[in-house]
Amino acid sequence: MRSFAALMGFIAAAASAAELPSPDLTAVEPRVRAAIEKELATAAREPDSASTWGRLGMTLHAHQFDEEAAAAYAEASRMAPRDFRWTYLRANVEEARDPAAAAALYRQAVELDPNYAPVRIRLASALEKVGLAAEADDHYREAARLEPDNAVAHLGLGRLAIARGDVAQATRHLERAYELSPETQAVVAMLSRARHRAGDRDGARRLAHAARDLPPLLHQRDPRRAEVDLLAVDSESLLRRSKTYRETGQLQASLGELRRLIELEPGNAQAHFAAAGVYDRMNRPQEAVAAARRALEVDPDLTGGRAVLAGALFKLGQFGQAAAEAERVLAEDPADIHMLLVTTMLAMRENDVARALERLDRAAGVGASDTRMRELMIQLQLELAEALGGAGLYDDAARRIEQVVETLERAGAGDGELQVHRRLLARYRERARG
């Protein structure tokens, strides 16, 4: 009798279990297929386990099988309705496809864990998309209370305040977001709008120009969502995670993702190239050179590879090799501003003023949209102006300062910064007149 009851229980559990998702794995990388098939097999063995269904959903979610992931999360939620993770992650899947459905699920998730700030922010974002601004404001405000240093919450509050015409409130929150995340386009561009609304036209213009060079998105800390991302094993996901870490200043974590990818795919030129860039940012030029050379061995035509190699060789003091690589880049792309500036510095080292001026004029003609390149170009202009002025070539020195002023004006620099260089320009012009 007991064995019969156990059998009936097993049959009932099997009947109530949802059908396993059947993602199309024909075009995925072999290790992605292996990861998903492993989780499908586990779910087939353990059809009554909420955590098994949730893990399956996370693995599918990590590899962009959104419809199948949503079904797996729904089954996990059915089995464990009080488990925050499955409702939250299911809402995350729905976010891009159906903001209204996502908002409904995020509301449920908030009830399960009202103190998790990222769910408040995601709910607020979904509510914004469906036109429920007042409710969105409430959740951004609660997220900011839970995490006072959350730049995404302050950005959301500032954006909503601008929309309703409350410039003072918008400015307060956006200034705070800017303090917390000054290197994000979304924050800087929105603060520019607030400054413009407040009547600060110069400040708005400077910020608008600065925003052009910045990474577009503000990455928020979300440990639950990060657990999904870490399950992704395809090369694009590893490169994307590395880029996210790099843009948020987490260079060691960025390098870790690239090393993992290189271990999986030693012949991935993009991985070696990205690693060279990270090593360069970490001021480890020897490793940057090795990584760039490996990338070019794999793909000799890799876009950007020789430029990174030339820059790293310059930092190592291998000036002849740096010059050769830079000239190869410029032969193919005469407007590569990075290489124009590298060859300017090489010419200055050799006291070849004419060549340095020619390369710097070309760089100025191209214009630098990247902040670091612009700052380097200005520095070189000022150094050359000083050298030319010291040699009594005041007209030439004045021309350098004119280009500095033009560059700063295009970048939206403030009057205070411009006045310093305008005064220097006036002095050189006065000396040129005798």
Order of alpha helices (4+ residues) and beta strands (2+ residues): alpha-alpha-alpha-alpha-alpha-alpha-alpha-alpha-alpha-alpha-alpha-alpha-alpha-alpha-alpha-alpha-alpha-alpha-alpha-alpha-alpha-alpha-alpha-alpha
